[in-house]
Amino acid sequence: MQINFTATASDAAVTVLPVAKDGLAAATLGDARAVADATAAAARFTGDAGSSIDVFAGTAPVRRLILLGVGKGGDADWAKAGGALTAKLLTSGTTDVTVDLSDAGATPAAVAAFAGAAAQRAWRHDVYRTKLADKDRPTLATLTIAGAPAGTDQAWGAQSAVTDGMALTRQLVSEPPNILYPETFVAQVMKSVDGLGLEVTVIDEAAMHELGMGALLGVSQGSARDARVLALKWNGAGEGAPAVALVGKGVTFDTGGISIKPAAGMEDMKWDMGGAGAVAGAMKTLAARKSKANVIGVMGLVENMPDGNAIRPGDVLTSMSGQTIEVLNTDAEGRLVLCDCVTWVQRSHGVKTVVDLATLTGAMIVALGHEYGGLFANDDDLAKQLEAAGSAVGDKLWRFPLSPTYDKLIDSPIADVKNVGPRGAGSITAAHFIGRFIDEGVKWAHLDIAGMVWSDKPGTHHDKGATGYGVRLLDRFVRDNFEG
């Protein structure tokens, strides 16, 4: 959907008037005031964020006004209103709408939040739907915002970059596994970020063997699709080591391997690359808005398949770090991918802060449902920074404990570490596994986002399906803590 800005509102077939909690703007409504008051009273409309009513006033041509609640006027309320407006009109037959902000008193940040949520909520993945009914086809093509305050251009520029990054993430997460696998993931991302100034590194399996990435290659060896590691580097603060590494699990399809998953619901495992998708989207965002930070995004890309060459429960793998891993469950594969990726980025780029994202454990969904991502960290300040960033943008996180008592649960009797612990505390022991590959003195956080990358119900920024979770979080985290 196209977002346009104009200085003043002109006559439009559909005009939207923002309404604060318990208030209607008489100056803006003009001669439609009486009709609006009566309609609002009948509908019990009080301006709650995201609520709306339609007012039809005047003689032919009848003027259609949408009164759109923006609550108490905070950025989150404006975002909720933007998403609700798109949800209301996207397939309604309306093609364009004008939002009149001349009497709204909105800040540039609020307007950007409104426009961003409206554009993000419009994203759809209809590529493979050849018989979509006309009434279900998106019609809303243009949202024009009139009377935005000075400074909105800059705020919208940053929000537009986030919107584009989320679109990339959601595209990757939504693609079917016969279309998206490691090689095509790389190709789609490279096409999407072309011209943005990112430094791209692609590591193929031959190079992985030379590097000793035995854990990641172990996951891949049962698949006909070769693995890849994709790294996107952004030098927004000038030449020098990246200030932070963002590392994503990219299992483009996860059968569970020899420890095969139940058939019911296995189709959902096309989005087991949601962590890598979030990293790709975040790196596109940072480059598009010319972030003043040095950041590297690393994505470990594999398929986990159960053929005759697949790893077995009981196998021992040697990771790039040199640590040996006893594999007890081949469905605990994401941590095997991540451990080699974090080792590579620490050795090759000398990073001192690492944040990994992964749809790592079903236990995280049991613990938190679909409301929060899980947060684990070896540094309190880093944890607080991530929590603050998540709260600011709505990608919420909840911190879990790490301790030696949990760590010893993954000690192996025949290797350095085993890839699963006991049934209890499964998300915590999974985090501890990754933590064993973090070098001394490196700040590290692990985000288990298993419940967040896909949704069965719509939200402010998304319809049902891929949510784009993590892009806004990582962008805000970098902006607040690593930009000069």
Secondary structure by P-SEA (a helix, b strand, c coil): cbbbbbcccccccbbbbbbccccccccccccaaaaaaaaaaaaccccccccbbbbbbccccbbbbbbcccccccaaaaaaaaaaaaaacccccccbbbbbcccccccaaaaaaaaaaaaaaacccccccccccccccccccbbbbcccccaaaaaaaaaaaaaaaaaaaaaaaacccccccaaaaaaaaaaaacccbbbbbbbcaaaaaaacaaaaaaaaccccbbbbbbbbbbcccccccccbbbbbbbccccccccccccccccccccccaaaaaaaaaaaaaaaaacccbbbbbbbbbbbbbbccccccccbbbbccccbbbbbccccccaaaaaaaaaaaaaaaccccbbbbbccccccccccccccbbbbbbccaaaaaaaaaaaaaccbbbbbbbbccccccccccccccccccccccaaaaaaaaaaaaaccccccbbbbbcccccccccccccccccccccaaaaaaaaaaacccc
